[in-house]
Amino acid sequence: MARVCDLTGKRAMVGNSVSFSNKKSKRRFNPNLQVKKFFIPEMGEWISLKVSTSALRTINKIGISAAIEKAIKKGKI
């Protein structure tokens, strides 16, 4: 199961974990992904998507149909 947002394409980033003594070791910054079910009124179906919380805010603002259209235009889907 890949840690990638279905709508925005957000992935894990790599950075350094810095200790008090300023030693650096690699770590991962994973996106905050949630599995949610959405009802698409045009198709009359429920779909399950793994989306980031920022994508959830976008869906709440513009709607699921518009969010999917936007992702298709950007080439994320």
VEXDREN-2710 file (C-alpha; in Angstrom, 1 decimal):
% VEXDREN-2710
k/r/px/py/pz
1/MET/0.0/0.0/0.0
2/ALA/1.8/3.1/-1.2
3/ARG/1.7/6.3/0.9
4/VAL/0.5/8.5/-2.0
5/CYS/-2.6/10.8/-2.0
6/ASP/-5.0/9.8/-4.8
7/LEU/-6.0/13.4/-5.6
8/THR/-2.9/15.6/-4.9
9/GLY/-0.1/13.1/-5.5
10/LYS/1.6/14.0/-2.2
11/ARG/4.3/11.5/-1.3
12/ALA/6.7/11.0/1.6
13/MET/9.6/13.4/1.8
14/VAL/13.1/12.7/3.1
15/GLY/15.0/14.9/5.5
16/ASN/17.2/14.9/8.5
17/SER/16.5/14.2/12.1
18/VAL/18.8/16.5/14.1
19/SER/19.7/15.6/17.6
20/PHE/20.7/17.9/20.4
21/SER/24.4/17.3/19.6
22/ASN/23.6/18.3/16.0
23/LYS/24.1/14.7/14.6
24/LYS/22.0/14.1/11.5
25/SER/20.3/10.9/10.6
26/LYS/17.8/10.4/7.7
27/ARG/14.1/10.2/8.4
28/ARG/10.9/10.3/6.4
29/PHE/8.1/12.9/6.5
30/ASN/5.0/10.9/5.6
31/PRO/1.8/12.7/4.5
32/ASN/-1.3/12.6/6.7
33/LEU/-3.4/10.2/4.6
34/GLN/-6.9/9.1/5.5
35/VAL/-9.0/6.5/3.7
36/LYS/-12.5/8.0/3.0
37/LYS/-15.6/7.0/1.1
38/PHE/-17.2/9.6/-1.1
39/PHE/-20.6/9.6/-2.8
40/ILE/-20.4/10.7/-6.5
41/PRO/-24.0/12.0/-7.3
42/GLU/-23.3/12.0/-11.1
43/MET/-22.5/8.3/-11.1
44/GLY/-24.7/7.4/-8.2
45/GLU/-21.8/5.4/-6.6
46/TRP/-19.6/5.4/-3.6
47/ILE/-15.8/5.5/-4.2
48/SER/-13.1/4.9/-1.6
49/LEU/-10.0/7.2/-1.9
50/LYS/-6.8/7.6/0.1
51/VAL/-6.5/11.3/0.4
52/SER/-4.4/13.7/2.5
53/THR/-6.1/16.0/5.0
54/SER/-5.3/19.0/2.8
55/ALA/-7.2/17.3/0.0
56/LEU/-10.1/16.7/2.3
57/ARG/-10.2/20.5/3.0
58/THR/-10.3/21.1/-0.8
59/ILE/-13.1/18.5/-1.2
60/ASN/-15.1/20.2/1.5
61/LYS/-14.6/23.6/-0.2
62/ILE/-15.3/22.8/-3.8
63/GLY/-16.9/19.4/-3.8
64/ILE/-15.7/15.9/-4.7
65/SER/-16.7/16.1/-8.4
66/ALA/-14.8/19.4/-8.9
67/ALA/-11.8/18.0/-7.0
68/ILE/-11.6/15.0/-9.2
69/GLU/-11.9/17.1/-12.4
70/LYS/-9.1/19.3/-11.1
71/ALA/-6.9/16.3/-10.4
72/ILE/-7.6/14.9/-13.9
73/LYS/-6.6/18.3/-15.5
74/LYS/-3.4/18.3/-13.6
75/GLY/-2.6/14.7/-14.6
76/LYS/-2.7/13.3/-11.0
77/ILE/-5.3/10.7/-12.0
END
